Amino acid sequence: MTRADTLPARPPPLDPCKFQDPLQTARGEPRAQVGLHALETLWVNTGTLCNIACARCYIESSPRNDALAYISAAEVRRFLDEARAVAPGLRTVGFTGGEPFLNRELPTMLDDVLARGLAALVLTNAMKPMRNHEAALLRLRARHGGRLVLRVSLDHHAAALHDLERGAGSFDQAVAGLVWLAREGFTVHVAGRAGFGADDEAARRAGYAALFAAHAIPIDAADPVALMLFPEMDATRDVPEITEACWGILGFDPRRLMCASARMVVKRKGAAAPAVVACTLLPYDPRFELGATLAEASRPVALNHPHCAAFCVLGGAACSR
């Protein structure tokens, strides 16, 4: 079996006229924009380096990709300080990568976040980089309890399919890390992918439930936050553009979208300082870089990318709830 065998037939390629103008679609209709309703989640990209290279990583993380450099705890602290003044509704700070635990300052960042009474969420593959920080994690859990959540990436509940994406043996290592987290009393969630495997969502969740039960992992597979199943992201396939009229047609509240309640801080390789981008999905596209501060980044976001349509609006997905 190859990964191609697990994916549906490839749709038509993206119309090159789409997603060009931030104000209007290829058909000349007003493009949907989303205002920042309230900054509730601040994401931090710790750097794009990763211990593995997945087959279809949306951010192209790998052991060699350092396009987003390691951000420092001092740099993150400045945004946390600013958030006190401009984002009183901030509740969660999420850390993503790359593999966040490759950044040696991650435990300090987590302590800074948790000490302010905020929740912290780390997206990890739960492999060796995380296990290298076991002692620091135990100290954080003892000091701050359940406000630290670790979301482990398990692309599928079957080892063979997961390993097609992440490499031979990666499933066993990830499950071992997940089991360690559960045994030590951490709050754990899992992120899977909905785009491969022939099973439907109910069967997929049942498969995860069986895996969790077999390893005594206390995750409710029916909970859409504890087990998130993300749609595939492919910016080359054709998807509809989202217009202002779509909110009424779809019966969709734009405040559900990530860009209505979240922003992400990134540190570009060679840059003097971090920047703030619209969301976790678009770290490289300059059209979605909003400024150097949270205040500057509070302006509306035009849904001018295929991911805005396929992942967020039509896919109904979000990296945080």
C-alpha positions in Angstrom: 0.0 0.0 0.0 1.2 3.5 -0.8 -0.1 6.8 0.5 -1.7 7.5 -2.9 -3.9 4.4 -2.3 -5.3 6.0 0.9 -6.4 9.3 -0.7 -9.5 10.1 -2.8 -9.2 10.8 -6.5 -7.4 14.1 -7.1 -9.7 17.0 -7.8 -9.1 19.5 -10.7 -6.2 21.9 -10.3 -6.7 25.4 -8.9 -7.9 28.0 -11.3 -5.0 30.5 -11.5 -7.4 33.4 -11.6 -8.6 32.6 -8.1 -7.2 34.1 -4.8 -5.4 37.0 -6.5 -7.2 40.1 -5.4 -7.7 40.7 -1.7 -10.9 42.7 -2.3 -12.7 40.6 -4.9 -12.9 37.1 -6.3 -12.2 36.0 -9.8 -15.8 36.5 -10.6 -15.7 40.1 -9.3 -17.7 39.5 -6.1 -16.7 41.1 -2.8 -14.3 38.8 -1.1 -15.1 37.8 2.5 -13.1 39.4 5.2 -12.9 38.5 8.9 -12.4 40.9 11.7 -10.6 40.1 14.9 -13.5 39.7 17.2 -11.3 39.1 20.3 -7.8 37.7 20.6 -8.4 34.5 22.6 -5.6 32.3 21.3 -2.0 33.4 20.5 0.0 30.9 18.6 3.8 30.8 18.6 5.8 29.0 16.0 8.9 27.9 17.8 10.7 27.2 14.5 10.2 24.9 11.4 13.0 22.4 12.2 11.6 19.0 12.9 13.1 15.6 13.7 11.2 14.0 10.9 10.1 15.0 7.3 6.4 14.1 6.7 5.2 13.3 3.2 2.7 16.2 3.1 3.6 18.7 5.8 1.7 21.9 5.1 4.5 24.0 6.6 7.3 21.9 5.0 9.0 21.1 8.4 12.0 18.9 8.2 15.4 18.4 9.8 16.8 21.0 7.4 14.0 23.6 7.0 14.8 26.5 9.2 12.9 29.1 7.3 11.2 30.0 10.6 14.0 30.3 13.1 13.9 29.4 16.8 12.1 32.1 18.6 13.4 33.0 22.1 11.6 33.1 25.4 12.5 36.8 25.7 10.8 37.5 22.3 7.7 35.6 23.3 7.6 37.4 26.7 7.3 40.7 24.9 4.1 39.6 23.2 2.8 38.2 26.4 3.4 41.6 28.0 1.7 43.4 25.2 -1.3 41.1 25.4 -2.0 42.3 28.9 -2.8 45.7 27.4 -4.3 44.9 24.0 -5.8 41.4 24.5 -7.6 41.2 27.8 -9.5 38.2 26.5 -6.4 36.1 25.8 -6.9 32.6 27.3 -4.5 30.2 25.5 -1.0 30.3 24.1 -0.4 27.5 21.6 3.1 26.4 20.5 3.6 24.7 17.1 6.5 24.1 14.8 8.2 22.2 13.3 8.6 20.1 16.5 8.4 22.6 19.4 10.5 20.5 21.7 13.5 21.0 19.5 13.5 24.6 20.7 15.4 24.4 24.0 13.7 27.4 25.4 10.2 25.9 25.1 10.0 24.9 28.8 10.8 28.5 29.8 8.2 29.8 27.4 5.6 27.4 28.9 6.4 28.4 32.4 6.0 32.1 31.4 2.6 31.4 29.9 1.3 29.3 32.7 2.6 31.6 35.5 0.4 34.3 34.0 -2.7 32.2 34.6 -3.1 31.3 30.9 -3.5 27.9 29.4 -0.7 26.5 27.2 -1.1 24.1 24.3 1.8 22.3 22.6 1.5 20.5 19.3 4.0 17.6 19.3 4.8 14.4 17.6 5.7 13.0 21.1 8.9 11.5 19.8 12.5 11.8 21.1 12.6 15.6 21.3 9.7 15.6 23.7 11.0 12.7 25.7 14.3 14.6 26.1 12.3 17.2 28.1 10.5 14.7 30.5 12.0 16.2 33.6 11.1 19.8 32.6 7.5 18.6 31.7 7.1 17.0 35.1 8.1 20.2 36.8 5.6 22.2 34.8 2.8 19.7 35.5 3.6 19.8 39.2 3.7 23.6 39.3 0.7 24.4 37.0 -1.4 21.2 36.7 -4.0 20.7 33.9 -3.6 24.1 32.2 -0.8 22.5 30.1 -2.3 20.5 27.3 -0.2 18.4 24.9 -1.8 17.6 21.5 0.0 14.6 19.9 -0.1 14.1 16.2 -1.3 10.6 15.2 -2.3 10.8 11.6 -4.2 7.5 11.7 -5.1 5.0 14.4 -3.4 2.3 12.2 0.4 2.2 12.4 0.8 1.4 8.7 -1.1 4.5 7.5 0.5 6.8 10.1 4.0 5.6 9.1 3.2 6.2 5.4 3.0 9.9 6.3 5.7 10.2 9.0 8.2 7.4 8.4 8.7 3.8 9.5 8.5 3.3 13.2 7.1 6.8 13.9 3.8 5.4 15.1 5.2 3.2 17.8 7.4 6.1 19.1 4.4 8.5 19.1 2.2 6.1 20.9 5.0 5.4 23.5 5.2 9.2 24.1 1.5 9.5 24.4 1.3 6.6 26.9 4.1 8.3 29.0 2.1 11.6 29.0 -1.1 9.8 30.1 0.6 7.7 32.7 2.2 10.8 34.2 -1.1 12.6 34.5 -0.8 15.2 31.7 -3.8 16.5 29.9 -3.5 15.0 26.4 -5.3 15.4 23.1 -4.7 13.9 19.7 -4.7 15.3 16.2 -5.5 13.0 13.3 -6.1 13.5 9.6 -9.4 12.9 7.9 -8.0 12.7 4.4 -6.7 9.2 4.2 -8.0 5.8 5.0 -11.2 4.4 3.5 -13.2 4.6 6.7 -15.7 7.3 7.5 -15.5 9.6 10.5 -17.5 7.3 12.8 -15.3 4.3 11.9 -12.1 6.4 12.3 -13.2 7.6 15.7 -14.0 4.1 16.7 -10.5 3.0 15.6 -8.9 5.7 17.8 -11.2 4.7 20.7 -9.9 1.2 20.5 -6.3 2.4 20.4 -6.8 4.6 23.4 -8.5 1.8 25.4 -5.8 -0.6 24.6 -3.2 1.7 26.0 -5.2 3.2 28.9 -5.1 6.6 27.4 -7.9 8.8 28.9 -9.1 10.5 25.7 -12.8 10.5 24.6 -12.6 9.7 20.9 -16.1 11.2 20.4 -14.9 14.6 21.7 -14.1 16.8 18.6 -11.6 18.8 20.7 -9.9 15.9 22.5 -9.6 14.1 19.1 -9.4 16.6 16.2 -9.6 15.2 12.7 -8.2 17.8 10.3 -9.1 18.0 6.6 -6.3 17.7 4.1 -4.6 20.9 2.9 -3.6 21.1 -0.7 -3.3 24.7 -2.1 -3.0 23.3 -5.7 -6.6 21.9 -5.9 -9.6 23.9 -7.0 -11.9 25.2 -4.3 -14.5 27.9 -4.3 -13.6 31.4 -3.2 -15.5 32.7 -0.1 -17.5 35.9 -0.8 -19.4 38.1 1.6 -22.6 36.4 0.5 -21.3 33.0 1.6 -22.0 33.7 5.3 -25.7 33.8 4.6 -25.7 31.0 2.0 -23.8 28.6 4.2 -25.4 29.8 7.5 -21.8 30.2 8.8 -20.8 32.6 11.5 -17.3 34.0 10.6 -16.5 34.4 14.3 -15.9 30.6 14.2 -12.8 31.1 12.1 -9.3 31.1 13.5 -8.6 34.6 12.2 -11.5 36.0 14.2 -9.9 34.9 17.5 -6.3 34.0 17.0 -3.0 35.2 15.6 0.5 33.6 15.3 3.9 34.9 16.1 6.8 33.8 13.8 10.5 34.5 13.6 11.7 34.5 10.0 15.3 33.3 9.4 17.5 36.4 9.3 14.8 38.7 10.6 15.7 41.2 13.4 12.4 40.6 15.2 9.4 38.4 15.1 6.3 39.2 13.1 2.6 38.4 13.6 0.6 36.5 10.9 -3.1 35.8 10.5 -3.1 32.1 11.5 -1.2 28.9 11.9 -1.8 27.8 8.3 -0.2 30.6 6.4 3.3 31.4 7.9 5.1 32.1 4.6 2.6 34.0 2.5 3.5 37.8 2.8 -0.2 38.7 2.2 -1.0 37.4 5.7 1.8 39.1 7.6 0.0 41.7 9.7 2.6 43.6 11.6 5.3 43.5 14.3 2.9 43.8 17.2 -0.4 42.4 18.3 -2.0 45.8 18.0 -0.9 46.2 14.4 -2.1 42.6 13.7 -5.7 43.4 14.9 -6.9 44.5 11.4 -9.3 42.3 9.3 -8.1 39.4 7.2 -9.2 38.8 3.6 -9.9 35.1 2.9 -7.5 35.2 0.0 -6.0 31.7 0.1 -7.3 28.2 -0.8 -6.8 27.1 2.8 -9.2 29.7 4.0 -11.9 28.0 2.0 -11.0 24.3 2.1 -9.8 24.0 5.7 -11.5 26.7 7.6 -14.9 27.6 6.0 -15.9 24.5 4.0 -13.7 22.1 6.1 -15.1 23.5 9.3 -11.7 23.1 11.0 -9.8 25.2 13.5 -6.5 24.6 15.3 -8.0 25.6 18.7 -11.5 25.8 20.2 
